[in-house]
Amino acid sequence: MSIAKLHVKKNDMVKVTAGKEQGKTGKVLRVLPGKGRVVV
């Protein structure tokens, strides 16, 4: 399985698109490329 390229970097402002925080915006704290996720 290949690692997907994430187009966001640490300190980017992003909008949450899923989960209980959906619709909120925040700053990226960590990028987890192995899981295809970021921590906001």
CHARMM internal coordinates of N, CA and C (Angstrom, degrees):
IC EDIT
DIST 1 N 1 CA 1.4508
DIST 1 CA 1 C 1.5245
ANGL 1 N 1 CA 1 C 109.35
DIST 1 C 2 N 1.3075
ANGL 1 CA 1 C 2 N 116.98
DIHE 1 N 1 CA 1 C 2 N 130.51
DIST 2 N 2 CA 1.4567
ANGL 1 C 2 N 2 CA 120.16
DIHE 1 CA 1 C 2 N 2 CA -178.99
DIST 2 CA 2 C 1.5274
ANGL 2 N 2 CA 2 C 110.79
DIHE 1 C 2 N 2 CA 2 C -90.57
DIST 2 C 3 N 1.3147
ANGL 2 CA 2 C 3 N 114.89
DIHE 2 N 2 CA 2 C 3 N 156.71
DIST 3 N 3 CA 1.4602
ANGL 2 C 3 N 3 CA 121.07
DIHE 2 CA 2 C 3 N 3 CA 179.27
DIST 3 CA 3 C 1.5250
ANGL 3 N 3 CA 3 C 108.99
DIHE 2 C 3 N 3 CA 3 C -86.26
DIST 3 C 4 N 1.3173
ANGL 3 CA 3 C 4 N 116.38
DIHE 3 N 3 CA 3 C 4 N 126.76
DIST 4 N 4 CA 1.4652
ANGL 3 C 4 N 4 CA 121.12
DIHE 3 CA 3 C 4 N 4 CA 179.83
DIST 4 CA 4 C 1.5215
ANGL 4 N 4 CA 4 C 109.71
DIHE 3 C 4 N 4 CA 4 C -72.53
DIST 4 C 5 N 1.3274
ANGL 4 CA 4 C 5 N 116.33
DIHE 4 N 4 CA 4 C 5 N 142.77
DIST 5 N 5 CA 1.4563
ANGL 4 C 5 N 5 CA 120.64
DIHE 4 CA 4 C 5 N 5 CA 177.50
DIST 5 CA 5 C 1.5211
ANGL 5 N 5 CA 5 C 109.00
DIHE 4 C 5 N 5 CA 5 C -77.27
DIST 5 C 6 N 1.3179
ANGL 5 CA 5 C 6 N 115.42
DIHE 5 N 5 CA 5 C 6 N 127.44
DIST 6 N 6 CA 1.4610
ANGL 5 C 6 N 6 CA 120.60
DIHE 5 CA 5 C 6 N 6 CA 177.08
DIST 6 CA 6 C 1.5234
ANGL 6 N 6 CA 6 C 108.25
DIHE 5 C 6 N 6 CA 6 C -96.44
DIST 6 C 7 N 1.3050
ANGL 6 CA 6 C 7 N 116.42
DIHE 6 N 6 CA 6 C 7 N 135.55
DIST 7 N 7 CA 1.4584
ANGL 6 C 7 N 7 CA 121.28
DIHE 6 CA 6 C 7 N 7 CA -176.49
DIST 7 CA 7 C 1.5221
ANGL 7 N 7 CA 7 C 112.19
DIHE 6 C 7 N 7 CA 7 C -98.49
DIST 7 C 8 N 1.3110
ANGL 7 CA 7 C 8 N 116.91
DIHE 7 N 7 CA 7 C 8 N 23.12
DIST 8 N 8 CA 1.4605
ANGL 7 C 8 N 8 CA 121.35
DIHE 7 CA 7 C 8 N 8 CA 176.19
DIST 8 CA 8 C 1.5184
ANGL 8 N 8 CA 8 C 108.98
DIHE 7 C 8 N 8 CA 8 C -124.78
DIST 8 C 9 N 1.3197
ANGL 8 CA 8 C 9 N 115.30
DIHE 8 N 8 CA 8 C 9 N 152.61
DIST 9 N 9 CA 1.4544
ANGL 8 C 9 N 9 CA 121.79
DIHE 8 CA 8 C 9 N 9 CA 179.97
DIST 9 CA 9 C 1.5210
ANGL 9 N 9 CA 9 C 109.25
DIHE 8 C 9 N 9 CA 9 C -126.00
DIST 9 C 10 N 1.3029
ANGL 9 CA 9 C 10 N 116.57
DIHE 9 N 9 CA 9 C 10 N 167.16
DIST 10 N 10 CA 1.4502
ANGL 9 C 10 N 10 CA 122.22
DIHE 9 CA 9 C 10 N 10 CA 176.90
DIST 10 CA 10 C 1.5280
ANGL 10 N 10 CA 10 C 109.13
DIHE 9 C 10 N 10 CA 10 C -56.73
DIST 10 C 11 N 1.3070
ANGL 10 CA 10 C 11 N 116.88
DIHE 10 N 10 CA 10 C 11 N 140.03
DIST 11 N 11 CA 1.4740
ANGL 10 C 11 N 11 CA 126.32
DIHE 10 CA 10 C 11 N 11 CA -179.83
DIST 11 CA 11 C 1.5199
ANGL 11 N 11 CA 11 C 114.13
DIHE 10 C 11 N 11 CA 11 C 76.50
DIST 11 C 12 N 1.3364
ANGL 11 CA 11 C 12 N 119.58
DIHE 11 N 11 CA 11 C 12 N 1.74
DIST 12 N 12 CA 1.4721
ANGL 11 C 12 N 12 CA 121.19
DIHE 11 CA 11 C 12 N 12 CA 172.77
DIST 12 CA 12 C 1.5252
ANGL 12 N 12 CA 12 C 108.80
DIHE 11 C 12 N 12 CA 12 C -70.85
DIST 12 C 13 N 1.3322
ANGL 12 CA 12 C 13 N 116.80
DIHE 12 N 12 CA 12 C 13 N 148.15
DIST 13 N 13 CA 1.4627
ANGL 12 C 13 N 13 CA 121.37
DIHE 12 CA 12 C 13 N 13 CA 173.55
DIST 13 CA 13 C 1.5246
ANGL 13 N 13 CA 13 C 107.82
DIHE 12 C 13 N 13 CA 13 C -89.70
DIST 13 C 14 N 1.3295
ANGL 13 CA 13 C 14 N 116.65
DIHE 13 N 13 CA 13 C 14 N 128.70
DIST 14 N 14 CA 1.4610
ANGL 13 C 14 N 14 CA 121.56
DIHE 13 CA 13 C 14 N 14 CA -177.72
DIST 14 CA 14 C 1.5258
ANGL 14 N 14 CA 14 C 110.17
DIHE 13 C 14 N 14 CA 14 C -132.65
DIST 14 C 15 N 1.3360
ANGL 14 CA 14 C 15 N 115.77
DIHE 14 N 14 CA 14 C 15 N 161.80
DIST 15 N 15 CA 1.4581
ANGL 14 C 15 N 15 CA 122.46
DIHE 14 CA 14 C 15 N 15 CA 176.76
DIST 15 CA 15 C 1.5218
ANGL 15 N 15 CA 15 C 108.14
DIHE 14 C 15 N 15 CA 15 C -110.69
DIST 15 C 16 N 1.3260
ANGL 15 CA 15 C 16 N 117.11
DIHE 15 N 15 CA 15 C 16 N 132.34
DIST 16 N 16 CA 1.4624
ANGL 15 C 16 N 16 CA 122.32
DIHE 15 CA 15 C 16 N 16 CA -179.69
DIST 16 CA 16 C 1.5225
ANGL 16 N 16 CA 16 C 108.92
DIHE 15 C 16 N 16 CA 16 C -74.22
DIST 16 C 17 N 1.3527
ANGL 16 CA 16 C 17 N 116.60
DIHE 16 N 16 CA 16 C 17 N 129.24
DIST 17 N 17 CA 1.4665
ANGL 16 C 17 N 17 CA 120.87
DIHE 16 CA 16 C 17 N 17 CA -176.31
DIST 17 CA 17 C 1.5200
ANGL 17 N 17 CA 17 C 113.26
DIHE 16 C 17 N 17 CA 17 C -109.70
DIST 17 C 18 N 1.3441
ANGL 17 CA 17 C 18 N 118.14
DIHE 17 N 17 CA 17 C 18 N -5.15
DIST 18 N 18 CA 1.4655
ANGL 17 C 18 N 18 CA 120.39
DIHE 17 CA 17 C 18 N 18 CA -178.96
DIST 18 CA 18 C 1.5221
ANGL 18 N 18 CA 18 C 109.82
DIHE 17 C 18 N 18 CA 18 C -149.47
DIST 18 C 19 N 1.3221
ANGL 18 CA 18 C 19 N 115.74
DIHE 18 N 18 CA 18 C 19 N 156.21
DIST 19 N 19 CA 1.4575
ANGL 18 C 19 N 19 CA 121.18
DIHE 18 CA 18 C 19 N 19 CA 176.88
DIST 19 CA 19 C 1.5138
ANGL 19 N 19 CA 19 C 112.72
DIHE 18 C 19 N 19 CA 19 C 93.55
DIST 19 C 20 N 1.3263
ANGL 19 CA 19 C 20 N 115.41
DIHE 19 N 19 CA 19 C 20 N -175.97
DIST 20 N 20 CA 1.4623
ANGL 19 C 20 N 20 CA 119.90
DIHE 19 CA 19 C 20 N 20 CA -175.23
DIST 20 CA 20 C 1.5267
ANGL 20 N 20 CA 20 C 112.89
DIHE 19 C 20 N 20 CA 20 C -70.80
DIST 20 C 21 N 1.3126
ANGL 20 CA 20 C 21 N 118.56
DIHE 20 N 20 CA 20 C 21 N -16.76
DIST 21 N 21 CA 1.4699
ANGL 20 C 21 N 21 CA 122.51
DIHE 20 CA 20 C 21 N 21 CA 178.26
DIST 21 CA 21 C 1.5275
ANGL 21 N 21 CA 21 C 111.93
DIHE 20 C 21 N 21 CA 21 C -96.66
DIST 21 C 22 N 1.3191
ANGL 21 CA 21 C 22 N 116.87
DIHE 21 N 21 CA 21 C 22 N 15.37
DIST 22 N 22 CA 1.4652
ANGL 21 C 22 N 22 CA 122.47
DIHE 21 CA 21 C 22 N 22 CA -177.02
DIST 22 CA 22 C 1.5254
ANGL 22 N 22 CA 22 C 111.39
DIHE 21 C 22 N 22 CA 22 C -54.24
DIST 22 C 23 N 1.3460
ANGL 22 CA 22 C 23 N 115.40
DIHE 22 N 22 CA 22 C 23 N 134.52
DIST 23 N 23 CA 1.4542
ANGL 22 C 23 N 23 CA 121.62
DIHE 22 CA 22 C 23 N 23 CA 177.87
DIST 23 CA 23 C 1.5167
ANGL 23 N 23 CA 23 C 113.78
DIHE 22 C 23 N 23 CA 23 C 95.50
DIST 23 C 24 N 1.3212
ANGL 23 CA 23 C 24 N 117.72
DIHE 23 N 23 CA 23 C 24 N -16.62
DIST 24 N 24 CA 1.4594
ANGL 23 C 24 N 24 CA 121.03
DIHE 23 CA 23 C 24 N 24 CA 179.64
DIST 24 CA 24 C 1.5228
ANGL 24 N 24 CA 24 C 109.91
DIHE 23 C 24 N 24 CA 24 C -82.38
DIST 24 C 25 N 1.3221
ANGL 24 CA 24 C 25 N 116.43
DIHE 24 N 24 CA 24 C 25 N 158.48
DIST 25 N 25 CA 1.4587
ANGL 24 C 25 N 25 CA 121.24
DIHE 24 CA 24 C 25 N 25 CA 176.38
DIST 25 CA 25 C 1.5232
ANGL 25 N 25 CA 25 C 108.98
DIHE 24 C 25 N 25 CA 25 C -114.75
DIST 25 C 26 N 1.3267
ANGL 25 CA 25 C 26 N 114.98
DIHE 25 N 25 CA 25 C 26 N 155.63
DIST 26 N 26 CA 1.4517
ANGL 25 C 26 N 26 CA 119.86
DIHE 25 CA 25 C 26 N 26 CA 179.66
DIST 26 CA 26 C 1.5111
ANGL 26 N 26 CA 26 C 111.25
DIHE 25 C 26 N 26 CA 26 C -167.93
DIST 26 C 27 N 1.3286
ANGL 26 CA 26 C 27 N 115.36
DIHE 26 N 26 CA 26 C 27 N 174.45
DIST 27 N 27 CA 1.4584
ANGL 26 C 27 N 27 CA 122.40
DIHE 26 CA 26 C 27 N 27 CA -178.38
DIST 27 CA 27 C 1.5230
ANGL 27 N 27 CA 27 C 109.42
DIHE 26 C 27 N 27 CA 27 C -97.34
DIST 27 C 28 N 1.3285
ANGL 27 CA 27 C 28 N 116.98
DIHE 27 N 27 CA 27 C 28 N 138.34
DIST 28 N 28 CA 1.4663
ANGL 27 C 28 N 28 CA 122.08
DIHE 27 CA 27 C 28 N 28 CA 179.03
DIST 28 CA 28 C 1.5288
ANGL 28 N 28 CA 28 C 108.72
DIHE 27 C 28 N 28 CA 28 C -69.95
DIST 28 C 29 N 1.3367
ANGL 28 CA 28 C 29 N 116.20
DIHE 28 N 28 CA 28 C 29 N 123.96
DIST 29 N 29 CA 1.4583
ANGL 28 C 29 N 29 CA 121.98
DIHE 28 CA 28 C 29 N 29 CA 178.68
DIST 29 CA 29 C 1.5212
ANGL 29 N 29 CA 29 C 111.96
DIHE 28 C 29 N 29 CA 29 C -96.55
DIST 29 C 30 N 1.3424
ANGL 29 CA 29 C 30 N 116.71
DIHE 29 N 29 CA 29 C 30 N -39.89
DIST 30 N 30 CA 1.4647
ANGL 29 C 30 N 30 CA 122.23
DIHE 29 CA 29 C 30 N 30 CA 179.54
DIST 30 CA 30 C 1.5071
ANGL 30 N 30 CA 30 C 109.44
DIHE 29 C 30 N 30 CA 30 C -143.09
DIST 30 C 31 N 1.3388
ANGL 30 CA 30 C 31 N 116.11
DIHE 30 N 30 CA 30 C 31 N 149.33
DIST 31 N 31 CA 1.4610
ANGL 30 C 31 N 31 CA 122.24
DIHE 30 CA 30 C 31 N 31 CA 174.99
DIST 31 CA 31 C 1.5222
ANGL 31 N 31 CA 31 C 107.22
DIHE 30 C 31 N 31 CA 31 C -114.85
DIST 31 C 32 N 1.3537
ANGL 31 CA 31 C 32 N 116.50
DIHE 31 N 31 CA 31 C 32 N 129.62
DIST 32 N 32 CA 1.4629
ANGL 31 C 32 N 32 CA 122.42
DIHE 31 CA 31 C 32 N 32 CA 179.42
DIST 32 CA 32 C 1.5252
ANGL 32 N 32 CA 32 C 108.59
DIHE 31 C 32 N 32 CA 32 C -116.50
DIST 32 C 33 N 1.3444
ANGL 32 CA 32 C 33 N 118.03
DIHE 32 N 32 CA 32 C 33 N 81.97
DIST 33 N 33 CA 1.4625
ANGL 32 C 33 N 33 CA 120.62
DIHE 32 CA 32 C 33 N 33 CA -174.48
DIST 33 CA 33 C 1.5228
ANGL 33 N 33 CA 33 C 113.37
DIHE 32 C 33 N 33 CA 33 C -64.27
DIST 33 C 34 N 1.3120
ANGL 33 CA 33 C 34 N 118.87
DIHE 33 N 33 CA 33 C 34 N -29.43
DIST 34 N 34 CA 1.4599
ANGL 33 C 34 N 34 CA 121.45
DIHE 33 CA 33 C 34 N 34 CA 178.98
DIST 34 CA 34 C 1.5181
ANGL 34 N 34 CA 34 C 112.65
DIHE 33 C 34 N 34 CA 34 C -63.82
DIST 34 C 35 N 1.3283
ANGL 34 CA 34 C 35 N 116.53
DIHE 34 N 34 CA 34 C 35 N -31.40
DIST 35 N 35 CA 1.4642
ANGL 34 C 35 N 35 CA 121.77
DIHE 34 CA 34 C 35 N 35 CA 179.81
DIST 35 CA 35 C 1.5229
ANGL 35 N 35 CA 35 C 111.67
DIHE 34 C 35 N 35 CA 35 C -102.42
DIST 35 C 36 N 1.3299
ANGL 35 CA 35 C 36 N 117.36
DIHE 35 N 35 CA 35 C 36 N -7.08
DIST 36 N 36 CA 1.4588
ANGL 35 C 36 N 36 CA 120.52
DIHE 35 CA 35 C 36 N 36 CA -178.36
DIST 36 CA 36 C 1.5154
ANGL 36 N 36 CA 36 C 112.45
DIHE 35 C 36 N 36 CA 36 C 69.96
DIST 36 C 37 N 1.3243
ANGL 36 CA 36 C 37 N 116.83
DIHE 36 N 36 CA 36 C 37 N 33.10
DIST 37 N 37 CA 1.4620
ANGL 36 C 37 N 37 CA 121.50
DIHE 36 CA 36 C 37 N 37 CA -176.38
DIST 37 CA 37 C 1.5169
ANGL 37 N 37 CA 37 C 111.26
DIHE 36 C 37 N 37 CA 37 C -130.14
DIST 37 C 38 N 1.3216
ANGL 37 CA 37 C 38 N 114.28
DIHE 37 N 37 CA 37 C 38 N 162.99
DIST 38 N 38 CA 1.4605
ANGL 37 C 38 N 38 CA 120.71
DIHE 37 CA 37 C 38 N 38 CA 171.69
DIST 38 CA 38 C 1.5235
ANGL 38 N 38 CA 38 C 108.26
DIHE 37 C 38 N 38 CA 38 C -130.56
DIST 38 C 39 N 1.3272
ANGL 38 CA 38 C 39 N 116.42
DIHE 38 N 38 CA 38 C 39 N 153.79
DIST 39 N 39 CA 1.4597
ANGL 38 C 39 N 39 CA 122.32
DIHE 38 CA 38 C 39 N 39 CA 175.61
DIST 39 CA 39 C 1.5163
ANGL 39 N 39 CA 39 C 106.98
DIHE 38 C 39 N 39 CA 39 C -102.59
DIST 39 C 40 N 1.3514
ANGL 39 CA 39 C 40 N 115.49
DIHE 39 N 39 CA 39 C 40 N 124.10
DIST 40 N 40 CA 1.4712
ANGL 39 C 40 N 40 CA 121.12
DIHE 39 CA 39 C 40 N 40 CA -176.66
DIST 40 CA 40 C 1.5095
ANGL 40 N 40 CA 40 C 108.99
DIHE 39 C 40 N 40 CA 40 C -106.92
END
COOR INIT
IC SEED 1 N 1 CA 1 C
IC BUILD
